Amino acid sequence: MQATAYTYDSETRSGSVLLDDGTPVGFEAPAFDAGGLRLLRPGQRVRIETEGSGEALRITLVTLQTF
């Protein structure tokens, strides 16, 4: 699934993304670390993997979107 980076805190390695419908979804350090990234800037397109749905939606991986 694709999304847009919205916030990122380099100290906690957590942040949030906006899904294409505008829904914000947060992620924690393990999801960021799983993607192998070192930095994330707001506005970057990212690929995410998730578990659950609705209120239980949880991001398990954040990495850069490549074409």
PDB file of N, H, CA, C and O in Angstrom:
ATOM      1  N   MET A   1       0.857  -1.167   0.000  1.00  0.00           N
ATOM      2  CA  MET A   1       0.000   0.000   0.000  1.00  0.00           C
ATOM      3  C   MET A   1       0.904   1.232   0.000  1.00  0.00           C
ATOM      4  O   MET A   1       1.991   1.208   0.577  1.00  0.00           O
ATOM      5  N   GLN A   2       0.462   2.287  -0.636  1.00  0.00           N
ATOM      6  H   GLN A   2      -0.421   2.307  -1.106  1.00  0.00           H
ATOM      7  CA  GLN A   2       1.225   3.524  -0.689  1.00  0.00           C
ATOM      8  C   GLN A   2       0.612   4.570   0.226  1.00  0.00           C
ATOM      9  O   GLN A   2      -0.585   4.547   0.513  1.00  0.00           O
ATOM     10  N   ALA A   3       1.461   5.490   0.679  1.00  0.00           N
ATOM     11  H   ALA A   3       2.433   5.509   0.446  1.00  0.00           H
ATOM     12  CA  ALA A   3       1.017   6.579   1.533  1.00  0.00           C
ATOM     13  C   ALA A   3       2.018   7.722   1.381  1.00  0.00           C
ATOM     14  O   ALA A   3       3.000   7.607   0.647  1.00  0.00           O
ATOM     15  N   THR A   4       1.758   8.818   2.079  1.00  0.00           N
ATOM     16  H   THR A   4       0.961   8.911   2.676  1.00  0.00           H
ATOM     17  CA  THR A   4       2.646   9.969   2.082  1.00  0.00           C
ATOM     18  C   THR A   4       3.107  10.224   3.505  1.00  0.00           C
ATOM     19  O   THR A   4       2.290  10.289   4.423  1.00  0.00           O
ATOM     20  N   ALA A   5       4.424  10.369   3.694  1.00  0.00           N
ATOM     21  H   ALA A   5       5.087  10.316   2.948  1.00  0.00           H
ATOM     22  CA  ALA A   5       4.950  10.668   5.020  1.00  0.00           C
ATOM     23  C   ALA A   5       4.357  11.984   5.502  1.00  0.00           C
ATOM     24  O   ALA A   5       4.321  12.963   4.757  1.00  0.00           O
ATOM     25  N   TYR A   6       3.901  12.007   6.725  1.00  0.00           N
ATOM     26  H   TYR A   6       3.931  11.211   7.331  1.00  0.00           H
ATOM     27  CA  TYR A   6       3.263  13.201   7.287  1.00  0.00           C
ATOM     28  C   TYR A   6       4.114  13.782   8.410  1.00  0.00           C
ATOM     29  O   TYR A   6       4.440  14.969   8.387  1.00  0.00           O
ATOM     30  N   THR A   7       4.475  12.959   9.391  1.00  0.00           N
ATOM     31  H   THR A   7       4.210  11.995   9.409  1.00  0.00           H
ATOM     32  CA  THR A   7       5.348  13.410  10.473  1.00  0.00           C
ATOM     33  C   THR A   7       6.419  12.354  10.701  1.00  0.00           C
ATOM     34  O   THR A   7       6.239  11.181  10.373  1.00  0.00           O
ATOM     35  N   TYR A   8       7.550  12.800  11.276  1.00  0.00           N
ATOM     36  H   TYR A   8       7.696  13.753  11.542  1.00  0.00           H
ATOM     37  CA  TYR A   8       8.607  11.871  11.649  1.00  0.00           C
ATOM     38  C   TYR A   8       9.455  12.503  12.733  1.00  0.00           C
ATOM     39  O   TYR A   8       9.867  13.656  12.614  1.00  0.00           O
ATOM     40  N   ASP A   9       9.719  11.745  13.798  1.00  0.00           N
ATOM     41  H   ASP A   9       9.384  10.808  13.894  1.00  0.00           H
ATOM     42  CA  ASP A   9      10.580  12.182  14.894  1.00  0.00           C
ATOM     43  C   ASP A   9      11.821  11.301  14.875  1.00  0.00           C
ATOM     44  O   ASP A   9      11.739  10.105  15.156  1.00  0.00           O
ATOM     45  N   SER A  10      12.971  11.886  14.545  1.00  0.00           N
ATOM     46  H   SER A  10      13.038  12.858  14.318  1.00  0.00           H
ATOM     47  CA  SER A  10      14.201  11.093  14.403  1.00  0.00           C
ATOM     48  C   SER A  10      14.692  10.528  15.735  1.00  0.00           C
ATOM     49  O   SER A  10      15.414   9.531  15.741  1.00  0.00           O
ATOM     50  N   GLU A  11      14.327  11.127  16.844  1.00  0.00           N
ATOM     51  H   GLU A  11      13.741  11.937  16.839  1.00  0.00           H
ATOM     52  CA  GLU A  11      14.761  10.611  18.140  1.00  0.00           C
ATOM     53  C   GLU A  11      14.013   9.339  18.526  1.00  0.00           C
ATOM     54  O   GLU A  11      14.611   8.411  19.072  1.00  0.00           O
ATOM     55  N   THR A  12      12.716   9.288  18.248  1.00  0.00           N
ATOM     56  H   THR A  12      12.231  10.042  17.805  1.00  0.00           H
ATOM     57  CA  THR A  12      11.922   8.104  18.594  1.00  0.00           C
ATOM     58  C   THR A  12      11.743   7.168  17.412  1.00  0.00           C
ATOM     59  O   THR A  12      11.270   6.043  17.577  1.00  0.00           O
ATOM     60  N   ARG A  13      12.123   7.627  16.202  1.00  0.00           N
ATOM     61  H   ARG A  13      12.507   8.541  16.068  1.00  0.00           H
ATOM     62  CA  ARG A  13      11.947   6.891  14.952  1.00  0.00           C
ATOM     63  C   ARG A  13      10.488   6.498  14.726  1.00  0.00           C
ATOM     64  O   ARG A  13      10.202   5.446  14.154  1.00  0.00           O
ATOM     65  N   SER A  14       9.585   7.336  15.173  1.00  0.00           N
ATOM     66  H   SER A  14       9.817   8.190  15.637  1.00  0.00           H
ATOM     67  CA  SER A  14       8.154   7.108  14.969  1.00  0.00           C
ATOM     68  C   SER A  14       7.563   8.316  14.252  1.00  0.00           C
ATOM     69  O   SER A  14       8.191   9.370  14.155  1.00  0.00           O
ATOM     70  N   GLY A  15       6.355   8.141  13.758  1.00  0.00           N
ATOM     71  H   GLY A  15       5.845   7.284  13.837  1.00  0.00           H
ATOM     72  CA  GLY A  15       5.710   9.235  13.046  1.00  0.00           C
ATOM     73  C   GLY A  15       4.357   8.805  12.534  1.00  0.00           C
ATOM     74  O   GLY A  15       3.703   7.932  13.106  1.00  0.00           O
ATOM     75  N   SER A  16       3.944   9.436  11.440  1.00  0.00           N
ATOM     76  H   SER A  16       4.475  10.145  10.976  1.00  0.00           H
ATOM     77  CA  SER A  16       2.657   9.096  10.846  1.00  0.00           C
ATOM     78  C   SER A  16       2.714   9.291   9.344  1.00  0.00           C
ATOM     79  O   SER A  16       3.561  10.011   8.815  1.00  0.00           O
ATOM     80  N   VAL A  17       1.795   8.632   8.680  1.00  0.00           N
ATOM     81  H   VAL A  17       1.107   8.047   9.109  1.00  0.00           H
ATOM     82  CA  VAL A  17       1.629   8.773   7.235  1.00  0.00           C
ATOM     83  C   VAL A  17       0.182   9.130   6.961  1.00  0.00           C
ATOM     84  O   VAL A  17      -0.691   8.934   7.806  1.00  0.00           O
ATOM     85  N   LEU A  18      -0.062   9.655   5.775  1.00  0.00           N
ATOM     86  H   LEU A  18       0.648   9.814   5.088  1.00  0.00           H
ATOM     87  CA  LEU A  18      -1.423   9.890   5.305  1.00  0.00           C
ATOM     88  C   LEU A  18      -1.707   8.885   4.203  1.00  0.00           C
ATOM     89  O   LEU A  18      -0.993   8.819   3.202  1.00  0.00           O
ATOM     90  N   LEU A  19      -2.754   8.108   4.400  1.00  0.00           N
ATOM     91  H   LEU A  19      -3.334   8.162   5.213  1.00  0.00           H
ATOM     92  CA  LEU A  19      -3.188   7.215   3.331  1.00  0.00           C
ATOM     93  C   LEU A  19      -3.717   8.058   2.182  1.00  0.00           C
ATOM     94  O   LEU A  19      -3.952   9.253   2.359  1.00  0.00           O
ATOM     95  N   ASP A  20      -3.906   7.475   1.028  1.00  0.00           N
ATOM     96  H   ASP A  20      -3.715   6.504   0.884  1.00  0.00           H
ATOM     97  CA  ASP A  20      -4.352   8.235  -0.140  1.00  0.00           C
ATOM     98  C   ASP A  20      -5.735   8.852   0.035  1.00  0.00           C
ATOM     99  O   ASP A  20      -6.085   9.792  -0.679  1.00  0.00           O
ATOM    100  N   ASP A  21      -6.530   8.335   0.980  1.00  0.00           N
ATOM    101  H   ASP A  21      -6.246   7.571   1.560  1.00  0.00           H
ATOM    102  CA  ASP A  21      -7.837   8.939   1.245  1.00  0.00           C
ATOM    103  C   ASP A  21      -7.757  10.032   2.317  1.00  0.00           C
ATOM    104  O   ASP A  21      -8.779  10.583   2.724  1.00  0.00           O
ATOM    105  N   GLY A  22      -6.521  10.346   2.776  1.00  0.00           N
ATOM    106  H   GLY A  22      -5.690   9.899   2.445  1.00  0.00           H
ATOM    107  CA  GLY A  22      -6.315  11.406   3.763  1.00  0.00           C
ATOM    108  C   GLY A  22      -6.325  10.941   5.208  1.00  0.00           C
ATOM    109  O   GLY A  22      -6.151  11.756   6.113  1.00  0.00           O
ATOM    110  N   THR A  23      -6.521   9.659   5.445  1.00  0.00           N
ATOM    111  H   THR A  23      -6.662   8.996   4.710  1.00  0.00           H
ATOM    112  CA  THR A  23      -6.552   9.125   6.801  1.00  0.00           C
ATOM    113  C   THR A  23      -5.134   9.069   7.376  1.00  0.00           C
ATOM    114  O   THR A  23      -4.252   8.462   6.770  1.00  0.00           O
ATOM    115  N   PRO A  24      -4.902   9.694   8.540  1.00  0.00           N
ATOM    116  CA  PRO A  24      -3.581   9.587   9.168  1.00  0.00           C
ATOM    117  C   PRO A  24      -3.461   8.264   9.933  1.00  0.00           C
ATOM    118  O   PRO A  24      -4.398   7.832  10.604  1.00  0.00           O
ATOM    119  N   VAL A  25      -2.297   7.638   9.816  1.00  0.00           N
ATOM    120  H   VAL A  25      -1.536   7.989   9.270  1.00  0.00           H
ATOM    121  CA  VAL A  25      -2.015   6.406  10.537  1.00  0.00           C
ATOM    122  C   VAL A  25      -0.600   6.515  11.096  1.00  0.00           C
ATOM    123  O   VAL A  25       0.345   6.816  10.367  1.00  0.00           O
ATOM    124  N   GLY A  26      -0.467   6.271  12.385  1.00  0.00           N
ATOM    125  H   GLY A  26      -1.235   6.028  12.978  1.00  0.00           H
ATOM    126  CA  GLY A  26       0.830   6.368  13.025  1.00  0.00           C
ATOM    127  C   GLY A  26       1.639   5.090  12.884  1.00  0.00           C
ATOM    128  O   GLY A  26       1.097   4.012  12.639  1.00  0.00           O
ATOM    129  N   PHE A  27       2.954   5.235  13.044  1.00  0.00           N
ATOM    130  H   PHE A  27       3.394   6.111  13.243  1.00  0.00           H
ATOM    131  CA  PHE A  27       3.838   4.070  13.072  1.00  0.00           C
ATOM    132  C   PHE A  27       4.857   4.260  14.186  1.00  0.00           C
ATOM    133  O   PHE A  27       5.190   5.380  14.573  1.00  0.00           O
ATOM    134  N   GLU A  28       5.341   3.131  14.686  1.00  0.00           N
ATOM    135  H   GLU A  28       5.071   2.221  14.371  1.00  0.00           H
ATOM    136  CA  GLU A  28       6.332   3.133  15.764  1.00  0.00           C
ATOM    137  C   GLU A  28       7.702   2.731  15.217  1.00  0.00           C
ATOM    138  O   GLU A  28       7.819   2.351  14.052  1.00  0.00           O
ATOM    139  N   ALA A  29       8.725   2.815  16.046  1.00  0.00           N
ATOM    140  H   ALA A  29       8.630   3.125  16.992  1.00  0.00           H
ATOM    141  CA  ALA A  29      10.097   2.533  15.645  1.00  0.00           C
ATOM    142  C   ALA A  29      10.281   1.172  14.980  1.00  0.00           C
ATOM    143  O   ALA A  29      11.005   1.100  13.986  1.00  0.00           O
ATOM    144  N   PRO A  30       9.666   0.079  15.469  1.00  0.00           N
ATOM    145  CA  PRO A  30       9.888  -1.207  14.795  1.00  0.00           C
ATOM    146  C   PRO A  30       9.476  -1.211  13.314  1.00  0.00           C
ATOM    147  O   PRO A  30      10.133  -1.857  12.497  1.00  0.00           O
ATOM    148  N   ALA A  31       8.417  -0.512  12.967  1.00  0.00           N
ATOM    149  H   ALA A  31       7.884   0.012  13.631  1.00  0.00           H
ATOM    150  CA  ALA A  31       7.982  -0.434  11.568  1.00  0.00           C
ATOM    151  C   ALA A  31       8.979   0.368  10.746  1.00  0.00           C
ATOM    152  O   ALA A  31       9.266   0.017   9.602  1.00  0.00           O
ATOM    153  N   PHE A  32       9.510   1.443  11.323  1.00  0.00           N
ATOM    154  H   PHE A  32       9.278   1.727  12.253  1.00  0.00           H
ATOM    155  CA  PHE A  32      10.504   2.259  10.634  1.00  0.00           C
ATOM    156  C   PHE A  32      11.792   1.452  10.448  1.00  0.00           C
ATOM    157  O   PHE A  32      12.369   1.436   9.361  1.00  0.00           O
ATOM    158  N   ASP A  33      12.236   0.787  11.513  1.00  0.00           N
ATOM    159  H   ASP A  33      11.768   0.800  12.396  1.00  0.00           H
ATOM    160  CA  ASP A  33      13.472   0.002  11.451  1.00  0.00           C
ATOM    161  C   ASP A  33      13.371  -1.150  10.457  1.00  0.00           C
ATOM    162  O   ASP A  33      14.363  -1.492   9.813  1.00  0.00           O
ATOM    163  N   ALA A  34      12.200  -1.752  10.321  1.00  0.00           N
ATOM    164  H   ALA A  34      11.394  -1.474  10.844  1.00  0.00           H
ATOM    165  CA  ALA A  34      12.005  -2.876   9.398  1.00  0.00           C
ATOM    166  C   ALA A  34      12.246  -2.472   7.952  1.00  0.00           C
ATOM    167  O   ALA A  34      12.626  -3.306   7.130  1.00  0.00           O
ATOM    168  N   GLY A  35      12.028  -1.199   7.634  1.00  0.00           N
ATOM    169  H   GLY A  35      11.719  -0.522   8.302  1.00  0.00           H
ATOM    170  CA  GLY A  35      12.207  -0.732   6.269  1.00  0.00           C
ATOM    171  C   GLY A  35      13.624  -0.353   5.922  1.00  0.00           C
ATOM    172  O   GLY A  35      13.924  -0.093   4.757  1.00  0.00           O
ATOM    173  N   GLY A  36      14.520  -0.314   6.920  1.00  0.00           N
ATOM    174  H   GLY A  36      14.276  -0.525   7.867  1.00  0.00           H
ATOM    175  CA  GLY A  36      15.916   0.003   6.649  1.00  0.00           C
ATOM    176  C   GLY A  36      16.195   1.466   6.345  1.00  0.00           C
ATOM    177  O   GLY A  36      17.271   1.794   5.845  1.00  0.00           O
ATOM    178  N   LEU A  37      15.256   2.345   6.634  1.00  0.00           N
ATOM    179  H   LEU A  37      14.382   2.078   7.040  1.00  0.00           H
ATOM    180  CA  LEU A  37      15.459   3.767   6.369  1.00  0.00           C
ATOM    181  C   LEU A  37      16.315   4.408   7.454  1.00  0.00           C
ATOM    182  O   LEU A  37      16.402   3.902   8.572  1.00  0.00           O
ATOM    183  N   ARG A  38      16.947   5.533   7.109  1.00  0.00           N
ATOM    184  H   ARG A  38      16.876   5.944   6.201  1.00  0.00           H
ATOM    185  CA  ARG A  38      17.710   6.296   8.097  1.00  0.00           C
ATOM    186  C   ARG A  38      17.046   7.635   8.384  1.00  0.00           C
ATOM    187  O   ARG A  38      17.292   8.235   9.431  1.00  0.00           O
ATOM    188  N   LEU A  39      16.213   8.108   7.472  1.00  0.00           N
ATOM    189  H   LEU A  39      16.013   7.620   6.622  1.00  0.00           H
ATOM    190  CA  LEU A  39      15.572   9.408   7.602  1.00  0.00           C
ATOM    191  C   LEU A  39      14.294   9.398   6.783  1.00  0.00           C
ATOM    192  O   LEU A  39      14.196   8.698   5.775  1.00  0.00           O
ATOM    193  N   LEU A  40      13.322  10.173   7.218  1.00  0.00           N
ATOM    194  H   LEU A  40      13.401  10.742   8.036  1.00  0.00           H
ATOM    195  CA  LEU A  40      12.069  10.297   6.480  1.00  0.00           C
ATOM    196  C   LEU A  40      11.627  11.745   6.547  1.00  0.00           C
ATOM    197  O   LEU A  40      11.586  12.338   7.625  1.00  0.00           O
ATOM    198  N   ARG A  41      11.296  12.316   5.397  1.00  0.00           N
ATOM    199  H   ARG A  41      11.329  11.834   4.522  1.00  0.00           H
ATOM    200  CA  ARG A  41      10.862  13.706   5.333  1.00  0.00           C
ATOM    201  C   ARG A  41       9.385  13.777   4.990  1.00  0.00           C
ATOM    202  O   ARG A  41       8.903  13.005   4.161  1.00  0.00           O
ATOM    203  N   PRO A  42       8.656  14.700   5.622  1.00  0.00           N
ATOM    204  CA  PRO A  42       7.242  14.883   5.273  1.00  0.00           C
ATOM    205  C   PRO A  42       7.103  15.136   3.773  1.00  0.00           C
ATOM    206  O   PRO A  42       7.882  15.882   3.179  1.00  0.00           O
ATOM    207  N   GLY A  43       6.108  14.509   3.183  1.00  0.00           N
ATOM    208  H   GLY A  43       5.475  13.904   3.666  1.00  0.00           H
ATOM    209  CA  GLY A  43       5.846  14.663   1.757  1.00  0.00           C
ATOM    210  C   GLY A  43       6.404  13.542   0.904  1.00  0.00           C
ATOM    211  O   GLY A  43       5.997  13.386  -0.247  1.00  0.00           O
ATOM    212  N   GLN A  44       7.334  12.751   1.444  1.00  0.00           N
ATOM    213  H   GLN A  44       7.665  12.877   2.379  1.00  0.00           H
ATOM    214  CA  GLN A  44       7.873  11.640   0.664  1.00  0.00           C
ATOM    215  C   GLN A  44       6.817  10.558   0.492  1.00  0.00           C
ATOM    216  O   GLN A  44       6.042  10.275   1.406  1.00  0.00           O
ATOM    217  N   ARG A  45       6.798   9.960  -0.691  1.00  0.00           N
ATOM    218  H   ARG A  45       7.427  10.190  -1.433  1.00  0.00           H
ATOM    219  CA  ARG A  45       5.917   8.819  -0.925  1.00  0.00           C
ATOM    220  C   ARG A  45       6.582   7.587  -0.330  1.00  0.00           C
ATOM    221  O   ARG A  45       7.774   7.352  -0.526  1.00  0.00           O
ATOM    222  N   VAL A  46       5.803   6.814   0.390  1.00  0.00           N
ATOM    223  H   VAL A  46       4.834   7.005   0.549  1.00  0.00           H
ATOM    224  CA  VAL A  46       6.320   5.615   1.039  1.00  0.00           C
ATOM    225  C   VAL A  46       5.439   4.426   0.715  1.00  0.00           C
ATOM    226  O   VAL A  46       4.278   4.569   0.332  1.00  0.00           O
ATOM    227  N   ARG A  47       6.020   3.251   0.877  1.00  0.00           N
ATOM    228  H   ARG A  47       6.963   3.134   1.189  1.00  0.00           H
ATOM    229  CA  ARG A  47       5.269   2.004   0.794  1.00  0.00           C
ATOM    230  C   ARG A  47       5.147   1.494   2.215  1.00  0.00           C
ATOM    231  O   ARG A  47       6.124   1.471   2.964  1.00  0.00           O
ATOM    232  N   ILE A  48       3.941   1.086   2.579  1.00  0.00           N
ATOM    233  H   ILE A  48       3.149   1.104   1.970  1.00  0.00           H
ATOM    234  CA  ILE A  48       3.724   0.566   3.928  1.00  0.00           C
ATOM    235  C   ILE A  48       3.091  -0.812   3.848  1.00  0.00           C
ATOM    236  O   ILE A  48       2.391  -1.140   2.889  1.00  0.00           O
ATOM    237  N   GLU A  49       3.349  -1.601   4.864  1.00  0.00           N
ATOM    238  H   GLU A  49       3.917  -1.335   5.642  1.00  0.00           H
ATOM    239  CA  GLU A  49       2.644  -2.858   5.053  1.00  0.00           C
ATOM    240  C   GLU A  49       1.911  -2.736   6.376  1.00  0.00           C
ATOM    241  O   GLU A  49       2.424  -2.158   7.334  1.00  0.00           O
ATOM    242  N   THR A  50       0.700  -3.290   6.418  1.00  0.00           N
ATOM    243  H   THR A  50       0.283  -3.760   5.640  1.00  0.00           H
ATOM    244  CA  THR A  50      -0.135  -3.129   7.602  1.00  0.00           C
ATOM    245  C   THR A  50      -0.706  -4.456   8.071  1.00  0.00           C
ATOM    246  O   THR A  50      -0.704  -5.454   7.350  1.00  0.00           O
ATOM    247  N   GLU A  51      -1.194  -4.432   9.308  1.00  0.00           N
ATOM    248  H   GLU A  51      -1.195  -3.621   9.894  1.00  0.00           H
ATOM    249  CA  GLU A  51      -1.950  -5.545   9.882  1.00  0.00           C
ATOM    250  C   GLU A  51      -3.226  -4.967  10.455  1.00  0.00           C
ATOM    251  O   GLU A  51      -3.254  -3.807  10.865  1.00  0.00           O
ATOM    252  N   GLY A  52      -4.272  -5.754  10.487  1.00  0.00           N
ATOM    253  H   GLY A  52      -4.250  -6.697  10.153  1.00  0.00           H
ATOM    254  CA  GLY A  52      -5.539  -5.320  11.060  1.00  0.00           C
ATOM    255  C   GLY A  52      -6.311  -4.426  10.122  1.00  0.00           C
ATOM    256  O   GLY A  52      -5.954  -4.258   8.955  1.00  0.00           O
ATOM    257  N   SER A  53      -7.380  -3.852  10.654  1.00  0.00           N
ATOM    258  H   SER A  53      -7.670  -3.988  11.602  1.00  0.00           H
ATOM    259  CA  SER A  53      -8.206  -2.934   9.868  1.00  0.00           C
ATOM    260  C   SER A  53      -8.939  -1.990  10.812  1.00  0.00           C
ATOM    261  O   SER A  53      -8.998  -2.212  12.021  1.00  0.00           O
ATOM    262  N   GLY A  54      -9.488  -0.945  10.237  1.00  0.00           N
ATOM    263  H   GLY A  54      -9.440  -0.765   9.255  1.00  0.00           H
ATOM    264  CA  GLY A  54     -10.238   0.028  11.019  1.00  0.00           C
ATOM    265  C   GLY A  54      -9.395   0.624  12.129  1.00  0.00           C
ATOM    266  O   GLY A  54      -8.255   1.028  11.901  1.00  0.00           O
ATOM    267  N   GLU A  55      -9.949   0.680  13.324  1.00  0.00           N
ATOM    268  H   GLU A  55     -10.875   0.351  13.510  1.00  0.00           H
ATOM    269  CA  GLU A  55      -9.246   1.244  14.476  1.00  0.00           C
ATOM    270  C   GLU A  55      -8.022   0.418  14.877  1.00  0.00           C
ATOM    271  O   GLU A  55      -7.117   0.930  15.535  1.00  0.00           O
ATOM    272  N   ALA A  56      -7.993  -0.851  14.485  1.00  0.00           N
ATOM    273  H   ALA A  56      -8.728  -1.268  13.950  1.00  0.00           H
ATOM    274  CA  ALA A  56      -6.888  -1.741  14.839  1.00  0.00           C
ATOM    275  C   ALA A  56      -5.782  -1.762  13.778  1.00  0.00           C
ATOM    276  O   ALA A  56      -4.848  -2.558  13.882  1.00  0.00           O
ATOM    277  N   LEU A  57      -5.875  -0.898  12.759  1.00  0.00           N
ATOM    278  H   LEU A  57      -6.634  -0.252  12.674  1.00  0.00           H
ATOM    279  CA  LEU A  57      -4.871  -0.853  11.703  1.00  0.00           C
ATOM    280  C   LEU A  57      -3.523  -0.478  12.295  1.00  0.00           C
ATOM    281  O   LEU A  57      -3.403   0.504  13.026  1.00  0.00           O
ATOM    282  N   ARG A  58      -2.511  -1.273  11.970  1.00  0.00           N
ATOM    283  H   ARG A  58      -2.609  -2.072  11.375  1.00  0.00           H
ATOM    284  CA  ARG A  58      -1.174  -1.053  12.509  1.00  0.00           C
ATOM    285  C   ARG A  58      -0.169  -1.188  11.379  1.00  0.00           C
ATOM    286  O   ARG A  58      -0.222  -2.153  10.617  1.00  0.00           O
ATOM    287  N   ILE A  59       0.743  -0.236  11.261  1.00  0.00           N
ATOM    288  H   ILE A  59       0.785   0.548  11.880  1.00  0.00           H
ATOM    289  CA  ILE A  59       1.788  -0.279  10.244  1.00  0.00           C
ATOM    290  C   ILE A  59       2.930  -1.146  10.752  1.00  0.00           C
ATOM    291  O   ILE A  59       3.424  -0.954  11.863  1.00  0.00           O
ATOM    292  N   THR A  60       3.346  -2.106   9.922  1.00  0.00           N
ATOM    293  H   THR A  60       2.944  -2.261   9.019  1.00  0.00           H
ATOM    294  CA  THR A  60       4.432  -3.002  10.298  1.00  0.00           C
ATOM    295  C   THR A  60       5.716  -2.734   9.531  1.00  0.00           C
ATOM    296  O   THR A  60       6.773  -3.239   9.908  1.00  0.00           O
ATOM    297  N   LEU A  61       5.646  -1.939   8.449  1.00  0.00           N
ATOM    298  H   LEU A  61       4.787  -1.529   8.143  1.00  0.00           H
ATOM    299  CA  LEU A  61       6.815  -1.631   7.637  1.00  0.00           C
ATOM    300  C   LEU A  61       6.610  -0.310   6.939  1.00  0.00           C
ATOM    301  O   LEU A  61       5.538  -0.041   6.398  1.00  0.00           O
ATOM    302  N   VAL A  62       7.647   0.520   6.951  1.00  0.00           N
ATOM    303  H   VAL A  62       8.518   0.301   7.391  1.00  0.00           H
ATOM    304  CA  VAL A  62       7.665   1.782   6.200  1.00  0.00           C
ATOM    305  C   VAL A  62       8.940   1.809   5.394  1.00  0.00           C
ATOM    306  O   VAL A  62      10.026   1.664   5.955  1.00  0.00           O
ATOM    307  N   THR A  63       8.837   1.988   4.106  1.00  0.00           N
ATOM    308  H   THR A  63       7.954   2.106   3.651  1.00  0.00           H
ATOM    309  CA  THR A  63      10.018   2.115   3.254  1.00  0.00           C
ATOM    310  C   THR A  63       9.696   3.091   2.115  1.00  0.00           C
ATOM    311  O   THR A  63       8.531   3.417   1.890  1.00  0.00           O
ATOM    312  N   LEU A  64      10.708   3.548   1.410  1.00  0.00           N
ATOM    313  H   LEU A  64      11.655   3.283   1.593  1.00  0.00           H
ATOM    314  CA  LEU A  64      10.468   4.486   0.321  1.00  0.00           C
ATOM    315  C   LEU A  64       9.799   3.799  -0.845  1.00  0.00           C
ATOM    316  O   LEU A  64      10.080   2.638  -1.139  1.00  0.00           O
ATOM    317  N   GLN A  65       8.921   4.510  -1.502  1.00  0.00           N
ATOM    318  H   GLN A  65       8.692   5.454  -1.263  1.00  0.00           H
ATOM    319  CA  GLN A  65       8.255   4.017  -2.713  1.00  0.00           C
ATOM    320  C   GLN A  65       9.218   4.173  -3.863  1.00  0.00           C
ATOM    321  O   GLN A  65       9.707   5.274  -4.115  1.00  0.00           O
ATOM    322  N   THR A  66       9.500   3.097  -4.564  1.00  0.00           N
ATOM    323  H   THR A  66       9.103   2.202  -4.359  1.00  0.00           H
ATOM    324  CA  THR A  66      10.357   3.174  -5.752  1.00  0.00           C
ATOM    325  C   THR A  66       9.545   2.758  -6.959  1.00  0.00           C
ATOM    326  O   THR A  66       8.612   1.961  -6.853  1.00  0.00           O
ATOM    327  N   PHE A  67       9.906   3.300  -8.096  1.00  0.00           N
ATOM    328  H   PHE A  67      10.663   3.947  -8.181  1.00  0.00           H
ATOM    329  CA  PHE A  67       9.164   3.013  -9.325  1.00  0.00           C
ATOM    330  C   PHE A  67       9.905   2.029 -10.177  1.00  0.00           C
ATOM    331  O   PHE A  67       9.433   1.667 -11.254  1.00  0.00           O
TER     332      PHE A  67
END
